[in-house]
Amino acid sequence: MTAPNRVGGPRVAVVTGANRGIGREVVRQLAERGYRVVLGSRKLEKGRSAAARLDPGGERITAVQLDVSDQASVTAMAEWVTRELGRTDVVVNNAAILYDTWAQARTADLAEVQQALDTNLFGAWRVTQALLPLLERSPHPRIVNVSSGGGSLASMTGGTPAYSVSKASLNALTRLLAGELRGRRILVNAICPGWVATDMGGGGGRPVSEGAAGVVWAATLPDDGPTGGFFRDGEPVPW
């Protein structure tokens, strides 16, 4: 697809899995910073509801249907962004499923693991590939993969196999993309938001705004910022 050349205007950020939790808060914080934000949501009506609460006038935030596990949905989203906005400066791969606290690797349902990989790893991969032509045209391109301490090999001991393996794989993808895209000025980083009080994380965690702030930090890095890193609150996390 050929993108119109729209260099002027606000920077555009695409956030996946953004109708609730960390994703929605990332959308809010980026919009506050003047970004034009595309709020990706598997269920369009939920995305529109979230966008309307955050931006009643619809000037900064637009919801789009986006199921990152469905290539046709990802392609349609990229075509819409290209046609309607003509640019992408930031991609936040936030969509994730299956925090499988009930499972262990030795007895895991591999169909369940595959389902987690299809969203948590391949979903981010699909979205990145689909929007890469626009990112390459941006003067300040950023890719942020929302990962987890559960994907850190240094601290892995057992449990949550689908989630942990998918996030460790997302970290590996982060390193590969960072190395390949360094020469094109695209900064690519993985972010652990910490244990956050969301539907997935459960109660007792830190405020959503704090977890999202680390993601926004990576999305708004200066051009000489780090790439290929794994961070929480702007500080390195062991791989």
C-alpha positions, -999 to +999 in steps of 0.1 A: +000+000+000+012+035-007+010+060+021+003+097+015+031+119+026+018+137+057+048+150+076+030+178+094+004+175+122+005+156+155+024+123+159+003+092+155+004+064+180-013+030+175-020+011+208-033-025+207-055-040+233-065-005+244-101-005+255-092-012+291-064-015+317-028-005+308-036+000+271-064+025+278-042+044+302-014+045+277-039+060+252-050+086+277-014+097+286-003+098+249-033+119+240-025+143+269+009+147+253-006+158+220-005+125+201-033+114+177-040+080+191-055+050+174-072+028+201-072-008+189-099-030+204-110-065+195-146-055+201-152-022+183-181-012+205-159-015+236-132+005+219-156+032+209-169+034+244-134+038+259-125+064+233-156+084+240-149+085+277-113+096+272-120+120+244-156+130+241-150+153+212-131+126+192-103+150+183-074+130+197-085+094+199-102+071+174-112+035+180-106+008+154-115-028+154-082-048+159-079-085+167-041-090+166-045-127+162-063-122+129-042-111+100-072-098+081-080-075+110-044-063+113-043-056+076-075-037+077-063-016+106-031-007+088-050+002+056-073+025+076-043+042+094-026+047+060-057+060+043-070+083+071-039+094+089-011+088+065+015+082+093+025+061+123+051+073+147+046+050+176+034+014+179+025+001+213+020-037+213+000-041+244-026-068+236-021-099+257-041-128+270-038-159+292-021-152+325-023-189+332-016-191+370-034-225+371-010-242+347+025-258+349+049-265+320+050-302+326+013-306+321+003-276+301-024-276+275-003-269+244-033-256+225-036-230+253+001-221+249-004-218+212-033-194+217-012-172+240+016-172+215-007-162+187-018-130+205+012-121+228+040-129+203+026-132+168+000-105+173+028-080+181+048-093+151+018-089+127+011-054+138+047-043+136+051-057+101+019-041+090+028-007+102+065-008+095+063+010+061+047+040+079+072+038+108+100+040+084+087+073+071+084+088+106+111+112+118+109+098+153+097+061+151+092+040+182+080+004+188+071-005+224+064-042+233+046-044+266+062-074+282+064-087+318+088-098+345+072-132+338+091-133+306+125-127+323+147-158+320+167-146+349+138-149+373+118-177+357+112-207+381+080-223+370+043-217+365+023-196+341+039-214+311+018-200+283+022-164+295+058-167+305+070-184+272+050-159+251+065-129+269+100-143+268+095-148+230+083-112+228+115-101+244+135-120+218+115-104+190+123-070+206+160-077+204+158-089+168+138-059+156+160-035+175+191-049+158+175-049+124+160-015+126+188+004+144+201+017+111+166+031+103+165+051+135+136+030+149+139+025+187+125-008+198+121-017+235+103-041+258+086-027+289+075-045+321+048-023+336+051-042+369+023-058+388-006-035+380-042-036+393-060-046+361-085-073+351-055-095+342-032-086+371-059-086+398-063-064+428-034-053+450-011-041+423+003-006+417-020+020+400-026+016+363-013+051+357+021+041+371+024+010+350+014+028+319+039+056+326+068+033+318+053+024+285+047+060+276+084+067+286+095+043+259+070+056+234+083+092+238+121+086+241+144+111+225+162+102+193+193+093+213+174+070+237+180+033+242+170+006+219+169-032+223+164-029+261+140-044+287+129-018+312+106-011+342+101+025+352+129+035+329+154+012+346+168-020+330+153-054+339+174-086+336+165-106+305 
